[in-house]
Amino acid sequence: MSVVRRFIKFVLLVGSLIVLAIMKLIQPFVKFQLCIVGFHRYGHLALEPEVFLAEQEVSRANKKFTRPVVNLWSLGPTAKQSNKYLARKWSERLTVVPSWMVSALHDTGEFFPALKLVEPRLSITGSENGLDKTEPHLSFSNEEIADGERGLLEIGIDPRRPYVCLIVRDGGHYKSKGDIESSGYELINFNINDFASAAEALIAHGYQVVRMGSGSEQPFTNAPTGVIDYASSKRRSEFLDVYLAATCAFAISTQTGPDAVCMLFRRPVLYVDVTRYCQFFFGSKIATWTPVRLLKNGKILNLSDVVNSEIAWFKDPNLFAVNGVSQQKSSEEELRNLITLYIDNRKSHSSGSSRAQKLVGKGMGERGRRQFGDVTAMLLPNSEQVLGEWVLK
């Protein structure tokens, strides 16, 4: 390490010690916290601050008096933020300090535990059903709305008519960044062309369809006429990425980045072929879902089998194969039928049965309650007619 770097490190250490000591002295009157966001992941940048603010709002409503809290936020180095526009929006709402300063305070606290500041565990789900109980903490200015509507027109969307975001995960995004996903990730990757018939159904019901993405996804070669392949558009921008997800009628998703922005702005999302239960938004009624078929020893596992086992807590996709669990994704026809069911239920304002909610809540138990709060996400009503009765047996 050069002399200059050592000097800078020493100055940061001394400065951090002084700052932490002052904060420690006034902690009885004001509580300080370091909030470090997973800025490199689009979904985490969108929802970690939102869920935190929502839960703070819920907590304040239930308490008569609390000690003032100052949250110091780090949104990471600008160059590494997954969406710089979204980070700028959060900086307008939060007390954001430079990431190097937060790192210095964190590192110093590690060396001197007596001075260490509280670092809340940030989550994209939360345990207080905050997304159900609050309004979005971000909004667009009139100027941004005008820019957004111009952007929609430029990519071929009529802002006066409802449109649906089609959010389908594949490995292209990470490959474009030089990252190699393990073979286990094929469980949560999909072929966009399997959604061609579903897109046709959406168009037939009067919706405009926008295929979302970052430009590195596989081509939507079977896209029906009328689908806007925004993922490959030259007019893509970080602002429009957010605006599209924030203003759609609803989204169809396979659990990946942009759907978190929909959740942030309280836009409904239908999640199809949910595989990783521990990563799902069970604690929000904005989310409707259908499970993927999981098989063990050649037998399809029903919902009760999954939520009453460790399978529901597999986060690393490789754990499925290691534990002898395989998967059978929905066919193109099944995807069309599921999405048609969702449209029909929206039109009839059907809330469906709470049986699945009770199964998930009971099966995942206290651990699930700490992760998601009360189970309010709804299994797509009548989805067993498409997927088979194994779903709820």
Long-range contacts (C-beta under 8 A, 24 or more apart in sequence): 12-100, 12-104, 13-104, 13-108, 15-104, 16-104, 16-105, 16-107, 16-108, 17-108, 17-112, 17-115, 19-105, 20-105, 20-108, 20-109, 20-112, 20-115, 20-116, 20-117, 21-115, 23-115, 23-117, 24-114, 24-115, 29-67, 29-68, 30-67, 30-68, 30-69, 30-70, 31-67, 31-68, 31-69, 31-70, 31-118, 32-69, 32-70, 32-72, 32-117, 32-118, 33-69, 33-70, 33-71, 33-72, 33-117, 33-118, 33-119, 33-120, 34-72, 34-74, 34-102, 34-105, 34-106, 34-117, 34-118, 34-119, 35-71, 35-72, 35-73, 35-74, 35-94, 35-119, 35-120, 35-122, 36-73, 36-74, 36-102, 36-106, 36-119, 36-122, 37-73, 37-74, 37-75, 37-76, 37-90, 37-122, 38-122, 39-74, 39-75, 39-76, 39-80, 39-81, 39-82, 39-87, 40-76, 40-80, 40-81, 40-82, 41-82, 41-257, 42-82, 42-83, 42-86, 42-257, 42-258, 42-260, 42-261, 43-124, 43-256, 43-257, 43-259, 43-260, 43-261, 44-82, 44-122, 44-124, 44-260, 45-75, 45-81, 45-82, 45-83, 45-86, 45-87, 45-90, 46-83, 46-86, 46-124, 46-257, 46-260, 46-261, 46-263, 46-264, 47-124, 47-260, 47-263, 47-264, 48-122, 48-123, 48-124, 49-73, 49-90, 49-93, 49-94, 49-122, 49-137, 50-131, 50-136, 50-137, 50-138, 50-263, 50-264, 51-122, 51-123, 51-124, 51-125, 51-126, 51-130, 51-131, 52-120, 52-122, 52-126, 53-93, 53-130, 53-134, 53-137, 54-126, 54-128, 54-130, 54-131, 54-133, 54-134, 54-137, 55-126, 55-127, 55-128, 55-130, 57-130, 57-133, 57-134, 58-128, 58-129, 58-130, 58-133, 58-134, 59-128, 70-95, 71-95, 72-97, 72-102, 72-105, 72-117, 73-97, 73-102, 74-98, 74-99, 74-102, 74-103, 75-99, 82-257, 83-238, 83-241, 83-242, 84-238, 85-237, 85-238, 85-239, 85-241, 85-242, 86-238, 86-242, 86-261, 89-138, 89-242, 90-138, 93-137, 93-138, 123-371, 124-260, 124-281, 125-280, 125-281, 125-282, 125-283, 125-284, 125-371, 125-372, 126-283, 126-372, 126-373, 127-283, 127-369, 127-370, 127-371, 127-372, 127-373, 128-373, 129-283, 129-284, 129-373, 129-374, 129-376, 130-373, 131-263, 131-266, 131-281, 131-283, 131-284, 131-286, 132-283, 132-284, 132-285, 132-286, 132-376, 135-266, 136-264, 136-265, 136-266, 138-264, 138-265, 140-243, 140-246, 144-239, 144-243, 147-239, 147-243, 148-239, 148-240, 148-243, 148-247, 151-235, 151-237, 151-239, 151-240, 151-243, 152-243, 152-244, 154-235, 155-210, 155-228, 155-230, 155-233, 155-235, 155-240, 156-228, 157-208, 157-210, 157-228, 158-208, 161-206, 161-208, 162-206, 162-207, 162-208, 162-248, 162-249, 163-207, 163-208, 163-209, 163-210, 163-228, 163-248, 163-249, 164-202, 164-207, 164-208, 164-209, 164-210, 164-248, 164-249, 164-250, 164-251, 164-252, 165-210, 165-212, 165-244, 165-245, 165-248, 165-250, 165-251, 165-252, 165-253, 165-258, 165-262, 166-192, 166-195, 166-198, 166-199, 166-209, 166-210, 166-211, 166-212, 166-227, 166-251, 166-252, 167-212, 167-245, 167-251, 167-252, 167-253, 167-254, 167-256, 167-257, 167-258, 167-259, 168-192, 168-195, 168-211, 168-213, 168-217, 168-253, 168-254, 168-256, 169-254, 169-255, 169-256, 170-217, 170-218, 172-213, 172-216, 172-217, 172-218, 173-213, 173-214, 173-216, 173-217, 175-216, 176-214, 176-215, 176-216, 182-317, 182-318, 183-318, 183-321, 184-316, 184-317, 184-318, 184-319, 184-320, 184-321, 185-317, 186-317, 187-275, 187-317, 187-320, 187-327, 188-254, 188-255, 188-275, 188-276, 188-317, 190-254, 190-273, 190-329, 191-218, 192-217, 192-218, 192-219, 192-220, 193-220, 193-221, 193-222, 194-329, 194-331, 194-332, 194-335, 195-252, 195-332, 195-335, 196-220, 196-222, 196-223, 196-224, 196-332, 197-332, 197-333, 197-335, 197-336, 198-252, 198-332, 198-335, 198-336, 198-338, 198-339, 199-223, 199-224, 199-227, 200-224, 200-336, 201-336, 201-339, 201-340, 201-343, 202-252, 202-339, 202-343, 203-227, 205-340, 205-343, 207-249, 207-343, 210-244, 210-248, 212-241, 212-244, 212-245, 212-258, 250-342, 250-346, 252-339, 252-342, 255-279, 255-280, 262-286, 263-287, 268-346, 270-338, 270-339, 270-342, 270-380, 272-330, 272-335, 272-338, 272-339, 273-329, 273-330, 275-317, 275-320, 275-327, 276-314, 276-315, 276-317, 277-306, 277-307, 277-311, 277-312, 277-313, 277-360, 277-364, 278-312, 278-313, 278-314, 278-315, 278-371, 279-315, 280-377, 281-372, 281-377, 282-360, 282-364, 282-368, 282-371, 282-372, 282-375, 282-376, 282-377, 283-371, 283-372, 283-373, 283-374, 283-375, 283-376, 283-377, 284-376, 284-377, 285-376, 285-377, 285-378, 287-377, 287-378, 288-342, 288-377, 288-378, 288-379, 288-380, 289-377, 289-378, 289-379, 289-380, 290-330, 290-338, 290-379, 290-380, 290-383, 290-386, 290-387, 290-391, 291-379, 291-387, 291-391, 292-327, 292-328, 292-329, 292-330, 293-327, 293-328, 293-329, 293-330, 293-387, 293-388, 293-390, 294-320, 294-325, 294-326, 294-327, 295-325, 295-326, 295-327, 295-328, 296-323, 296-324, 296-325, 296-326, 297-324, 300-328, 300-388, 300-390, 301-325, 301-390, 302-390, 302-391, 302-392, 302-393, 303-356, 303-359, 303-360, 303-363, 303-379, 303-391, 303-392, 303-393, 304-359, 304-363, 304-392, 304-393, 306-363, 307-359, 307-360, 307-362, 307-363, 307-364, 307-368, 308-363, 312-363, 312-364, 312-368, 313-367, 330-386, 330-387, 334-386, 334-387, 337-386, 338-380, 338-383, 338-386, 338-387, 341-380, 341-381, 341-382, 341-383, 341-385, 341-386, 342-380, 345-380, 345-381, 345-382, 350-381, 351-378, 351-381, 352-378, 352-379, 352-380, 352-381, 352-382, 353-379, 353-381, 355-392, 356-391, 356-392, 359-392
